[in-house]
Amino acid sequence: MQFHHHGYVSGDPRVQPAAGVGVDRPTDLPDEVDVLIVGAGPAGMIAAAQLAQFPNVVTRLVERRPGRLEIGQADGIQARSVETFQAFGFANRIIDEAFRITETCFWKPDPDHPENIVRVARTPDDPNGISEFPHLIVNQARVLDYFAEVARNAPARLEPDYGYDFITLSVAGSGDHRVTVTLRRTTGDLAERVVRAKYVIGCDGARSKVRESIGRELVGDQANHAWGVMDVLAETDFPDIRRKCAIQSHDGGSILHIPREGDHLFRMYVDLGPVHDGDHQAVRNTSQEEVEARANRILHPYTLTVRKVCWRSVYEVGHRLTDKFDDVPADLVGTRTPRVFITGDACHTHSAKAGQGMNVSMQDGWNIAWKLGHVLDGRAQGDPAGHLLRGAAGDRPEPDRLRPGMVGADGRPPRRIG
Ligand SMILES: Cc1cc2nc3c(=O)[nH]c(=O)nc-3n(C[C@H](O)[C@H](O)[C@H](O)COP(=O)(O)OP(=O)(O)OC[C@H]3O[C@@H](n4cnc5c(N)ncnc54)[C@H](O)[C@@H]3O)c2cc1C
């Protein structure tokens, strides 16, 4: 983490003085904002943590959940993502609580006794030394907690506005706050709320309503693939239980096995196969007993006796990509700037096997956030989608090359992380 940019700071350098919009920040969601982020997943939280460094930019983040994510979902943090955490100042703390992946074992059917699996390879996880940081396994909820802390301690003092469901939006042809967003409270009186924004970032996941409201769609795999995912404490004689493993059995079943933080827990992604049209989400009713029975069939001759299920889910996913990342229709590109962007799972989804979902989603959120921050702060012109963006020093503006008046209330320039 870099700090003491502007002289020695006494006290915790992670807590920056409140400045600009962070001084007397209203608790309630205002009627007008510069940037409205929809969704407090990895894409939305990193965008919030970055935009909160800009004391002149009013950013709010709405999330339908009533509070923080408590547990579950993705857990694989690629080494390059830990570099990103370093830029936000929490890499070392999260490394301390994570499980480090150093090697992967591959198990296949024994050619002589195909009903049994045997280890066929054990490979270093990162033979190319892609980063000085390790490949980690840590709960998505903890990643979100760290970004929430960065946003809270940033000059704009950003906190998520929980309990708001995004319903729809429309974009007007003129005016500053062109995007009119309709929200609904998810608790209490379920009242509707209208907020007008200069820009909206849709970080609302694979079933994104922001994407739907700008007429974009995900295209790609016809069918989803389903995985029974379980974080468990269990007894087993499987010898690689504390190593990441890709396990393939003779009848086509497979497991992706990942040891988890804390040295006792582990996660298994048990293959439930492709989900066909007409399934009507029936696969989601796959019972824990069935997932455990499948796991035992795949692991044969080893056995697994689950003692405690700490989290479980049936996760359905396919490889899909959006047809466009913003609200400008293809025939109007170059004639008007975008006002609505989609990021993360809202615009691309990946197989759980690849362990990419959370990683690439964070990069999306970070990328659009620093660009929007610079445009709204007047340090870069135009189109944060990248078509027209030009900072003083080219595509990526120099953080310290400021125009007069472009300082926060504390007299310090906004901080671009990274
Ligand atoms: C139930 C579940 C289980 C998963 N399990 C795994 C897994 O085991 N392994 C893996 O690699 N990946 C898993 N993923 C995928 C992984 O979590 C995502 O790839 C990653 O989190 C994408 O980040 P994101 O910020 O783009 O979207 P998400 O993490 O999906 O975040 C979207 C956020 O937007 C909120 N939201 C959605 N709609 C609205 C709305 N209308 N109004 C307001 N808020 C809204 C959601 O509550 C959520 O907090 C899982 C995802 C889900 C949803």
The ligand as an SDF file (V2000), in Angstrom:
LIG
                    3D

 53 58  0  0  0  0  0  0  0  0999 V2000
  -25.7400  -18.1740   -5.4640 C   0  0  0  0  0  0  0  0  0  0  0  0
  -24.4340  -18.0190   -6.1810 C   0  0  0  0  0  0  0  0  0  0  0  0
  -23.4570  -18.9770   -6.0000 C   0  0  0  0  0  0  0  0  0  0  0  0
  -22.2500  -18.8600   -6.6550 C   0  0  0  0  0  0  0  0  0  0  0  0
  -21.3340  -19.8150   -6.4500 N   0  0  0  0  0  0  0  0  0  0  0  0
  -20.1510  -19.7220   -7.0670 C   0  0  0  0  0  0  0  0  0  0  0  0
  -19.2000  -20.6760   -6.8720 C   0  0  0  0  0  0  0  0  0  0  0  0
  -19.4260  -21.6250   -6.1260 O   0  0  0  0  0  0  0  0  0  0  0  0
  -18.0040  -20.5450   -7.5110 N   0  0  0  0  0  0  0  0  0  0  0  0
  -17.7480  -19.5020   -8.3640 C   0  0  0  0  0  0  0  0  0  0  0  0
  -16.6610  -19.4130   -8.9420 O   0  0  0  0  0  0  0  0  0  0  0  0
  -18.6630  -18.5620   -8.5660 N   0  0  0  0  0  0  0  0  0  0  0  0
  -19.8450  -18.6460   -7.9390 C   0  0  0  0  0  0  0  0  0  0  0  0
  -20.7610  -17.7160   -8.1530 N   0  0  0  0  0  0  0  0  0  0  0  0
  -20.4440  -16.6480   -9.1200 C   0  0  0  0  0  0  0  0  0  0  0  0
  -19.6000  -15.5870   -8.5140 C   0  0  0  0  0  0  0  0  0  0  0  0
  -20.0770  -15.3050   -7.2210 O   0  0  0  0  0  0  0  0  0  0  0  0
  -19.7020  -14.4120   -9.4740 C   0  0  0  0  0  0  0  0  0  0  0  0
  -18.9890  -14.7450  -10.6760 O   0  0  0  0  0  0  0  0  0  0  0  0
  -19.1480  -13.1320   -8.9650 C   0  0  0  0  0  0  0  0  0  0  0  0
  -19.6310  -12.8690   -7.6790 O   0  0  0  0  0  0  0  0  0  0  0  0
  -19.5680  -12.0290   -9.9240 C   0  0  0  0  0  0  0  0  0  0  0  0
  -19.5290  -10.7990   -9.2900 O   0  0  0  0  0  0  0  0  0  0  0  0
  -20.5740   -9.6690   -9.6570 P   0  0  0  0  0  0  0  0  0  0  0  0
  -20.2720   -8.5480   -8.7340 O   0  0  0  0  0  0  0  0  0  0  0  0
  -20.5450   -9.4100  -11.1080 O   0  0  0  0  0  0  0  0  0  0  0  0
  -22.0240  -10.2790   -9.3700 O   0  0  0  0  0  0  0  0  0  0  0  0
  -22.6590  -10.9210   -8.0650 P   0  0  0  0  0  0  0  0  0  0  0  0
  -21.6460  -11.4140   -7.1170 O   0  0  0  0  0  0  0  0  0  0  0  0
  -23.7040  -11.8590   -8.5300 O   0  0  0  0  0  0  0  0  0  0  0  0
  -23.3390   -9.6780   -7.3440 O   0  0  0  0  0  0  0  0  0  0  0  0
  -24.5130   -9.0980   -7.8040 C   0  0  0  0  0  0  0  0  0  0  0  0
  -25.1270   -8.3230   -6.6520 C   0  0  0  0  0  0  0  0  0  0  0  0
  -26.2250   -7.5800   -7.1540 O   0  0  0  0  0  0  0  0  0  0  0  0
  -27.3420   -7.7570   -6.2990 C   0  0  0  0  0  0  0  0  0  0  0  0
  -28.5340   -7.5920   -7.1280 N   0  0  0  0  0  0  0  0  0  0  0  0
  -28.9880   -8.4030   -8.0960 C   0  0  0  0  0  0  0  0  0  0  0  0
  -30.0850   -7.9080   -8.6460 N   0  0  0  0  0  0  0  0  0  0  0  0
  -30.3370   -6.7460   -8.0130 C   0  0  0  0  0  0  0  0  0  0  0  0
  -31.3630   -5.7780   -8.1440 C   0  0  0  0  0  0  0  0  0  0  0  0
  -32.3520   -5.8940   -9.0400 N   0  0  0  0  0  0  0  0  0  0  0  0
  -31.3560   -4.7100   -7.3160 N   0  0  0  0  0  0  0  0  0  0  0  0
  -30.3650   -4.5690   -6.3780 C   0  0  0  0  0  0  0  0  0  0  0  0
  -29.3740   -5.4660   -6.2210 N   0  0  0  0  0  0  0  0  0  0  0  0
  -29.3570   -6.5440   -7.0390 C   0  0  0  0  0  0  0  0  0  0  0  0
  -27.1780   -9.1570   -5.7420 C   0  0  0  0  0  0  0  0  0  0  0  0
  -27.8890   -9.3120   -4.5070 O   0  0  0  0  0  0  0  0  0  0  0  0
  -25.6730   -9.2350   -5.5720 C   0  0  0  0  0  0  0  0  0  0  0  0
  -25.2440   -8.7830   -4.3170 O   0  0  0  0  0  0  0  0  0  0  0  0
  -21.9790  -17.7700   -7.5140 C   0  0  0  0  0  0  0  0  0  0  0  0
  -22.9570  -16.8000   -7.6850 C   0  0  0  0  0  0  0  0  0  0  0  0
  -24.1810  -16.9100   -7.0370 C   0  0  0  0  0  0  0  0  0  0  0  0
  -25.2100  -15.8270   -7.2400 C   0  0  0  0  0  0  0  0  0  0  0  0
  1  2  1  0
  2  3  1  0
  2 52  2  0
  3  4  2  0
  4  5  1  0
  4 50  1  0
  5  6  2  0
  6  7  1  0
  6 13  1  0
  7  8  2  0
  7  9  1  0
  9 10  1  0
 10 11  2  0
 10 12  1  0
 12 13  2  0
 13 14  1  0
 14 15  1  0
 14 50  1  0
 15 16  1  0
 16 17  1  0
 16 18  1  0
 18 19  1  0
 18 20  1  0
 20 21  1  0
 20 22  1  0
 22 23  1  0
 23 24  1  0
 24 25  2  0
 24 26  1  0
 24 27  1  0
 27 28  1  0
 28 29  2  0
 28 30  1  0
 28 31  1  0
 31 32  1  0
 32 33  1  0
 33 34  1  0
 33 48  1  0
 34 35  1  0
 35 36  1  0
 35 46  1  0
 36 37  1  0
 36 45  1  0
 37 38  2  0
 38 39  1  0
 39 40  1  0
 39 45  2  0
 40 41  1  0
 40 42  2  0
 42 43  1  0
 43 44  2  0
 44 45  1  0
 46 47  1  0
 46 48  1  0
 48 49  1  0
 50 51  2  0
 51 52  1  0
 52 53  1  0
M  END
$$$$
